[in-house]
Amino acid sequence: QVQLVESGGGSVQAGGSLRLSCAASGNFFHINNMGWYHQAPGKQRELVATITSSGITDYADSVKGRFTISRDNAKNTMYLQMNTLRPEDTAVYYCNADVLRTTSYRRDYWGQGTQVTVSS
């Protein structure tokens, strides 16, 4: 089975920075798109940023200019550098990956989430 494990969450003051990591492990041939999502209390899970296997990125408007998504394909790891954090960034952050388990079996996987708390 494929597992995604997030790390790097924590508590920071407004204006601070965090770097989240998502490490993929298990049996698979290739990871296509990956993305970060977050979910605040009482709200729907929403997309934060995505990155293709070749490094093409996209961001939610709320994080453009502050967050940077990246990946290291050799390590099967994705990152989210979060700068100038705001209290409204407080949420559980989830890793998502579109994985080719075999050449003909493709599906999405989710990590367990990591808490990010930004205080004012």
N, C-alpha and C positions, 0 to 999 in steps of 0.2 A: 504494500500500500504506500501511497505517496503521503508524506507529511510536510506541512509547512509550520515553522516555528518562528514566531515573532519575538524580538527582544529589543531593549533599549528604551522602553517607556519609563515614565517616572513623573515626578512633580517638579515644576519649575515656576519661576516668577514670570510675569508678563515681560516680553522683550528677550527672554532667554531662548536657548536652542536645545534641541534633542536630535539624535540620529537613531532612527529605527532600522532594524535589520529583519529580514525574512529569509531563513535558510530552508531550502527544499532538500528532502532526502527520500530515498526509496528507489524503486525501479521505474525508470522512464527513459525514453529516447531523447525527448526534447521538451523544453518549456517555451511556449509561444508567448502571448501577451501575459504580463503580470500587472498587478495594480494594488494600490492601497485604498482602502475604504475606511470611513469612520462612522461611528454611531454614538450620538449623544443621548443622554437620558430622555426618554419620551419621544424620540425622533426615529425616523427611518435611517437605515444604513445608506450612506451615500458615497459616491466616488470622489476620491481626493486626487489621484494621479494614476496614469498608466504608462507603461513602457513596453515596446515591442522587443523581440529578441535581438533586433538590430540596433536598438537604442533610440527609437523615435518615441518622443514623450508627449503627453498631454496632461493638462491640469485643470482642476476646477477653478473658476474665477476667484474664489475666495482665498486661494493659496498661491496664485501666480505672483512671482517675484519674491516669495518668502520660502517656499518649499522646493526641493530638488529631488527628483526620483532618479535612481541609477541602478545598475545591476552589474554583477560580475558573473558572467556565464560559466567561467571555469570553476567557480565556487558554488554555483547554483544559488546565489544569494542576491537579494534585492535590498535596496536601501531607500530610506526617505530622510533626507536632511531637512529639518524643520528649524527655520530661523524666525526671529521676530515673532515669537509665539504670542498669541492672544488668548484671553480667557475663553472666548468662543471656540477655540480649537480643542477645548477639553472634550474628550471622547475616548471610546475604545477604538483602537486602530487595528484593522484586519488586513492581512495579506491574502491576495487571491492570485491564482495561477492557472492558466489554460495549458494543460499538460497532455502531451502525446505519450501515453504509456507504452504503446506499440505504434507501428506505422498506421494502424487502422482503428485505434482506440483512443479517443480524445475526450477529456472531461475537465471541468473546473474543480479546484480544490481550495479550501479555506484554512487559514490558520486559526488558532484559538483566541487571538486578540491580545493586545497589550494596552494597558491604561495610560493615557496621557492626561495630566492635570496641570492646568495653567492658572495660577493665582494672580490676583491684582494687588 
